[in-house]
Structure formats: C-alpha cells, structure tokens
C-alpha cells in the first residue's frame, strides 16, 4: 500500500490517471479469479471497505471529513466490488454455458460435494453453494431470473452481453 500512497499523494497526477492506475494494478490483482470465489457477507464487506478506503486515498479525502460512501461512487465513477464480481461471474457463466456439454468446465456447473463424517474427521470438503446458484443469486432479486432463463439467454452471446450490461 505504500506505493499506492505515493501515487495518491502525487498532486501533478490527475484523478482519472490515479483511478486508471488503481484499476489496472490494485483491482486487477485484488479481484483475480473472483468469479469463482464463494463469498460470505463478511468477506464482501471487507472487500468493499478496502475499495472505499482506496478511493478515499486517491481523492485525498480524510476520514474526519465525513463524506458518505455513496458520494465516492459518483466522484470516482467506479463500480462497487460486488458489481465487479457479479459482472465477472456472468461473463464466465456465459462462456462456460456456451461450451460443449462434454467439457469438464460445463459439467462443473452442476458439481456439488457432499460430506462423509467419520468418528473423528471429515473425509470430503463441504461446499456451501454451487457456483450456478451464486450466479443466479447475483442477478439480483429485482430480476427474478431462474437458471433456465439464464441458460436460454446465454446461448446467444449478443443477448447475454446486453442482459449482463442492463442487469448490473
């Protein structure tokens, strides 16, 4: 973070340049493979806090100035972390859904692992939610899309990308 602080303190850099550096360096490494993560609310909240904190640094706004978090979205014009992860999930889902049905990635859509308990340890790892359920949940409650509708939409790439842009 010290290198990011150096960039944030540079007065001769414009805000757009600072946010371009932030997008290309920080967000790219922070959200690497985030489309496959299983995030709980606590993990998502920590990512959002980190994102807001970095935006405050870039804009030079200190904590005691009492600027609301919603104002950062308008000032920085960056999507929230949850929106970025949702876009990445939808993009990967559309790509995997268009694959052949014999492809291992396509078959992994419906993968779920069960646990077998013995007297003193677990034999298999528990997966709380399947990836497909996360994709359906990340479409948002306002859309109320079922998995079948998502599958039909993503069969046609143009329709899927327009739906993806309009939902997020």
C-alpha positions as CSV (number, residue, x, y, z in Angstrom):
1,X,0.0,0.0,0.0
2,X,2.9,2.4,0.4
3,X,3.3,2.5,-3.4
4,X,-0.4,3.3,-3.8
5,X,0.0,6.0,-1.2
6,X,2.8,7.5,-3.3
7,X,0.6,7.6,-6.3
8,X,-2.3,9.1,-4.3
9,X,-0.1,11.9,-2.9
10,X,1.2,13.0,-6.3
11,X,-0.5,16.3,-6.9
12,X,0.6,16.6,-10.6
13,X,-1.4,13.4,-11.5
14,X,-5.0,13.9,-12.4
15,X,-7.7,11.9,-10.6
16,X,-8.6,10.0,-13.8
17,X,-4.9,8.9,-14.1
18,X,-4.9,7.8,-10.4
19,X,-8.0,5.7,-10.9
20,X,-6.7,4.2,-14.1
21,X,-3.6,3.1,-12.1
22,X,-5.8,1.8,-9.3
23,X,-8.0,-0.2,-11.8
24,X,-5.1,-1.7,-13.6
25,X,-2.8,-2.5,-10.7
26,X,-4.9,-2.9,-7.5
27,X,-8.3,-4.1,-8.7
28,X,-6.8,-6.5,-11.2
29,X,-4.8,-8.2,-8.6
30,X,-7.5,-7.9,-5.8
31,X,-10.2,-9.5,-8.0
32,X,-8.1,-12.1,-9.7
33,X,-10.3,-15.2,-10.2
34,X,-13.1,-13.6,-8.1
35,X,-15.7,-15.1,-10.4
36,X,-15.1,-18.4,-8.8
37,X,-15.0,-17.3,-5.1
38,X,-17.6,-18.2,-2.6
39,X,-18.0,-15.0,-0.6
40,X,-19.9,-14.6,2.6
41,X,-21.3,-11.2,3.7
42,X,-18.3,-10.6,6.0
43,X,-15.8,-11.2,3.1
44,X,-17.7,-9.0,0.8
45,X,-17.9,-6.2,3.4
46,X,-14.1,-6.4,3.9
47,X,-13.6,-6.1,0.2
48,X,-16.0,-3.1,-0.1
49,X,-14.2,-1.4,2.9
50,X,-10.9,-1.8,1.2
51,X,-12.3,-0.5,-2.0
52,X,-13.8,2.6,-0.4
53,X,-10.6,3.2,1.6
54,X,-8.5,3.2,-1.5
55,X,-10.9,5.6,-3.2
56,X,-10.6,7.9,-0.3
57,X,-6.8,7.8,-0.7
58,X,-7.0,8.6,-4.4
59,X,-9.4,11.5,-3.8
60,X,-7.4,12.8,-0.8
61,X,-10.5,12.7,1.5
62,X,-9.7,12.0,5.1
63,X,-12.0,10.1,7.5
64,X,-12.9,13.0,9.7
65,X,-14.3,15.0,6.7
66,X,-17.5,12.8,7.0
67,X,-18.0,12.2,3.3
68,X,-20.7,9.5,2.6
69,X,-19.6,6.3,0.8
70,X,-22.3,6.9,-1.9
71,X,-20.6,10.1,-2.9
72,X,-17.4,8.2,-3.8
73,X,-19.3,6.2,-6.4
74,X,-20.2,9.4,-8.2
75,X,-16.8,11.0,-7.7
76,X,-14.7,8.1,-8.8
77,X,-17.2,6.5,-11.3
78,X,-16.0,3.1,-10.2
79,X,-18.4,0.2,-9.7
80,X,-18.6,-1.4,-6.3
81,X,-16.7,-4.6,-5.7
82,X,-20.0,-6.6,-5.6
83,X,-20.9,-5.3,-9.0
84,X,-17.5,-6.1,-10.5
85,X,-17.6,-9.6,-9.1
86,X,-21.1,-10.0,-10.4
87,X,-20.0,-8.9,-13.9
88,X,-17.1,-11.3,-13.8
89,X,-19.4,-14.2,-12.7
90,X,-21.9,-13.5,-15.5
91,X,-19.1,-13.3,-18.1
92,X,-17.6,-16.6,-17.0
93,X,-21.0,-18.2,-16.8
94,X,-21.9,-17.2,-20.4
95,X,-18.6,-18.5,-21.6
96,X,-18.9,-21.8,-19.8
97,X,-22.6,-22.3,-20.8
98,X,-21.7,-21.9,-24.5
99,X,-19.2,-24.8,-24.2
100,X,-19.9,-28.3,-25.4
101,X,-21.7,-30.5,-22.8
102,X,-18.8,-32.9,-22.6
103,X,-16.4,-30.2,-21.5
104,X,-15.3,-30.5,-17.9
105,X,-16.0,-26.9,-17.2
106,X,-19.6,-27.3,-18.4
107,X,-20.0,-30.4,-16.2
108,X,-18.6,-28.5,-13.2
109,X,-21.7,-26.2,-13.3
110,X,-23.7,-28.8,-11.6
111,X,-21.0,-30.1,-9.3
112,X,-21.8,-30.3,-5.6
113,X,-19.7,-32.1,-3.0
114,X,-21.2,-33.9,-0.1
115,X,-19.5,-34.7,3.2
116,X,-19.0,-38.0,4.9
117,X,-18.4,-37.8,8.6
118,X,-16.5,-40.5,10.4
119,X,-15.9,-40.7,14.1
120,X,-13.2,-38.1,14.2
121,X,-12.7,-36.2,10.9
122,X,-14.3,-35.1,7.7
123,X,-13.4,-37.1,4.6
124,X,-14.6,-34.6,2.0
125,X,-14.8,-30.8,1.9
126,X,-18.2,-29.1,2.2
127,X,-19.2,-26.6,-0.5
128,X,-22.0,-24.4,0.8
129,X,-23.4,-23.3,-2.5
130,X,-22.9,-24.4,-6.1
131,X,-21.4,-21.9,-8.5
132,X,-24.6,-21.9,-10.5
133,X,-26.6,-20.8,-7.5
134,X,-24.2,-17.9,-6.9
135,X,-24.7,-16.7,-10.5
136,X,-28.5,-16.9,-10.2
137,X,-28.3,-15.1,-6.8
138,X,-26.0,-12.4,-8.2
139,X,-28.5,-11.4,-10.9
140,X,-30.4,-9.6,-8.1
141,X,-33.8,-10.0,-6.6
142,X,-35.3,-7.4,-8.9
143,X,-34.8,-9.5,-12.0
144,X,-36.1,-12.8,-10.5
145,X,-34.4,-14.9,-13.2
146,X,-34.3,-18.6,-13.0
147,X,-31.4,-20.7,-14.1
148,X,-33.4,-21.9,-17.1
149,X,-34.0,-18.4,-18.3
150,X,-30.3,-17.6,-17.8
151,X,-29.3,-20.7,-19.8
152,X,-31.6,-19.6,-22.7
153,X,-30.2,-16.1,-22.6
154,X,-26.6,-17.0,-22.7
155,X,-27.0,-19.4,-25.6
156,X,-26.9,-16.3,-27.8
157,X,-23.9,-14.2,-27.0
158,X,-25.3,-10.8,-28.0
159,X,-28.4,-11.3,-26.0
160,X,-26.4,-12.3,-23.0
161,X,-24.0,-9.4,-23.1
162,X,-26.9,-6.9,-23.4
163,X,-28.6,-8.6,-20.5
164,X,-25.4,-8.5,-18.5
165,X,-24.9,-4.8,-19.1
166,X,-28.5,-4.0,-18.2
167,X,-28.6,-6.1,-15.0
168,X,-25.5,-4.6,-13.4
